[in-house]
């Protein structure tokens, strides 16, 4: 008798996801619980006030209180989502691979990127990431600027060869003059003016990926460990 195939692991339910999000955010902002309670109470208070003003009956006040409760729950969810985003940025700030995490999860469908870098210095862990969208091609350097010069130049030359005429933007993650803080990276990229249409964007993505695959198939020089050529994923 054949062994039974193990059932696929179920995705966590809605309330479990909310609990995980709350726990994660409270580790960074311990005051989160009090803020959410305050938002919820404020929503109920607004409902009661509207009931007293618009429908000053027992059932009217009850119905408006329930509406205020729903409003408070919605506002509390929006508040926790916003605060959790800030908590995420605080946790990954300065971690190797943080740039890849932001590019692959925060840019939306209008941009194509990967969590893995397109260029890495295996000794110092400086890394270069790439995103392609309606604003053109964005090359993002993570690490010390001085050690990123060659990686950034090589990636820009590769992109320029296969995407002539497409704008190429260079950004560096950091807190210095001219740098982009990790928390502002997705916003900065999304704010770039549209320079190419969707068809051109798709063609550029295909060309760059084709060139990248061709380079990946070349023999690896001795002394380079391919397992060290990846930035660790932020946890």
FENZIPE-V484210 format. One record per residue. RES is the residue in one letter. PHI is phi in radians with two decimals (999 if undefined). PSI is psi in whole degrees, 0 to 359 (NA if undefined). Layout:
res={RES | RES}
phi={PHI | PHI}
psi={PSI | PSI}
This chain:
res={X | X | X | X | X | X | X | X | X | X | X | X | X | X | X | X | X | X | X | X | X | X | X | X | X | X | X | X | X | X | X | X | X | X | X | X | X | X | X | X | X | X | X | X | X | X | X | X | X | X | X | X | X | X | X | X | X | X | X | X | X | X | X | X | X | X | X | X | X | X | X | X | X | X | X | X | X | X | X | X | X | X | X | X | X | X | X | X | X | X | X | X | X | X | X | X | X | X | X | X | X | X | X | X | X | X | X | X | X | X | X | X | X | X | X | X | X | X | X | X | X | X | X | X | X | X | X | X | X | X | X | X | X | X | X | X | X | X | X | X | X | X | X | X | X | X | X | X | X | X | X | X | X | X | X | X | X | X | X | X | X | X | X | X | X | X | X | X | X | X | X | X | X | X | X | X | X | X | X | X | X | X | X | X | X | X | X | X | X | X | X | X | X | X | X | X | X | X | X | X | X | X | X | X | X | X | X | X | X | X | X | X | X | X | X | X | X | X | X | X | X | X | X | X | X | X | X | X | X | X | X | X | X | X | X}
phi={999 | -1.21 | -1.22 | -1.24 | -1.28 | -1.08 | -1.18 | -1.11 | -1.12 | -1.29 | -1.26 | -1.06 | -1.21 | -1.06 | -1.20 | -1.19 | -1.13 | -1.10 | -1.10 | -1.12 | -1.13 | -1.13 | -1.11 | -1.06 | -1.24 | -1.19 | -1.12 | -1.63 | -2.13 | -1.08 | -1.43 | -1.01 | -1.03 | -1.15 | -1.14 | -1.13 | -1.10 | -1.08 | -1.12 | -1.14 | -1.11 | -1.09 | -1.10 | -1.11 | -1.07 | -1.11 | -1.09 | -1.10 | -1.08 | -1.13 | -1.12 | -1.15 | -1.46 | -1.75 | -2.56 | -1.31 | -2.19 | -1.05 | -1.18 | -1.11 | -1.14 | -1.11 | -1.12 | -1.20 | -1.15 | -1.12 | -1.10 | -1.14 | -1.10 | -1.10 | -1.10 | -1.13 | -1.10 | -1.11 | -1.13 | -1.14 | -1.13 | -1.14 | -1.13 | -1.14 | -1.10 | -1.17 | -1.18 | -1.13 | -1.11 | -1.11 | -1.12 | -1.09 | -1.12 | -1.13 | -1.27 | -1.60 | -1.04 | 1.53 | -1.48 | -1.05 | 1.63 | -1.08 | -1.08 | -1.08 | -1.10 | -1.17 | -1.12 | -1.48 | -2.12 | -1.98 | -1.60 | 1.41 | -1.37 | -1.36 | -2.28 | -2.02 | -2.68 | -2.38 | -1.27 | -1.53 | -1.25 | -1.67 | -2.73 | -2.47 | -1.59 | -1.12 | -1.49 | -1.87 | 1.21 | -1.10 | -2.44 | -2.13 | -2.08 | -2.40 | -2.33 | -2.14 | -2.73 | -1.13 | -1.47 | 1.97 | -1.96 | -2.00 | -1.91 | -2.04 | -1.74 | -2.12 | 2.33 | -1.25 | -1.00 | -1.03 | -1.52 | -1.65 | -0.95 | -1.19 | -1.09 | -1.15 | -1.12 | -1.09 | -1.19 | -1.15 | -1.13 | -1.12 | -1.18 | -1.10 | -1.18 | -1.80 | -2.36 | -1.08 | 1.54 | -1.58 | -1.04 | -2.10 | -1.91 | -1.92 | -2.36 | -2.15 | -1.45 | 2.86 | -2.01 | -1.40 | -1.15 | 1.50 | -1.44 | -2.00 | -1.19 | -1.00 | -1.24 | -1.87 | -1.12 | -1.11 | -1.13 | -1.13 | -1.19 | -1.13 | -1.43 | -1.11 | -1.15 | -1.18 | -2.14 | -2.35 | -1.52 | -1.13 | -1.11 | -1.11 | -1.04 | -1.07 | -1.14 | -1.12 | -1.05 | -1.11 | -1.12 | -1.13 | -1.13 | -1.13 | -1.14 | -1.12 | -1.17 | -1.13 | -1.20 | -1.20 | -1.42 | -1.25 | -1.05 | -1.47 | -1.04 | -1.15 | 1.67 | -1.86 | -1.62 | -1.07 | -1.27 | -1.71 | -1.61 | -2.26 | -1.30 | -1.08 | -1.30 | -1.14 | -1.87}
psi={129 | 146 | 144 | 138 | 128 | 141 | 147 | 140 | 129 | 144 | 146 | 142 | 175 | 312 | 327 | 322 | 319 | 318 | 317 | 318 | 318 | 316 | 317 | 315 | 323 | 337 | 330 | 320 | 91 | 339 | 3 | 316 | 316 | 323 | 316 | 320 | 318 | 318 | 319 | 315 | 321 | 320 | 316 | 318 | 319 | 319 | 315 | 318 | 316 | 324 | 319 | 327 | 321 | 328 | 73 | 60 | 168 | 309 | 326 | 315 | 322 | 313 | 318 | 329 | 320 | 319 | 320 | 324 | 316 | 319 | 319 | 320 | 317 | 315 | 322 | 320 | 317 | 321 | 315 | 322 | 317 | 316 | 323 | 327 | 316 | 322 | 320 | 316 | 322 | 323 | 322 | 352 | 123 | 355 | 137 | 133 | 355 | 323 | 316 | 322 | 316 | 315 | 324 | 345 | 341 | 357 | 342 | 189 | 347 | 352 | 148 | 125 | 178 | 154 | 338 | 142 | 157 | 351 | 137 | 139 | 106 | 342 | 318 | 352 | 13 | 142 | 153 | 134 | 160 | 140 | 141 | 130 | 194 | 338 | 359 | 213 | 131 | 126 | 123 | 126 | 135 | 113 | 195 | 131 | 317 | 323 | 354 | 350 | 310 | 318 | 317 | 319 | 316 | 318 | 322 | 319 | 320 | 318 | 319 | 327 | 324 | 351 | 56 | 135 | 350 | 131 | 137 | 121 | 137 | 133 | 148 | 133 | 131 | 189 | 2 | 181 | 125 | 353 | 164 | 123 | 147 | 327 | 343 | 4 | 307 | 320 | 319 | 318 | 317 | 335 | 354 | 137 | 145 | 130 | 340 | 157 | 177 | 323 | 315 | 320 | 314 | 320 | 320 | 318 | 314 | 318 | 314 | 317 | 324 | 316 | 320 | 320 | 323 | 319 | 326 | 335 | 351 | 153 | 140 | 127 | 150 | 146 | 352 | 122 | 112 | 337 | 343 | 2 | 24 | 136 | 135 | 142 | 132 | 141 | NA}
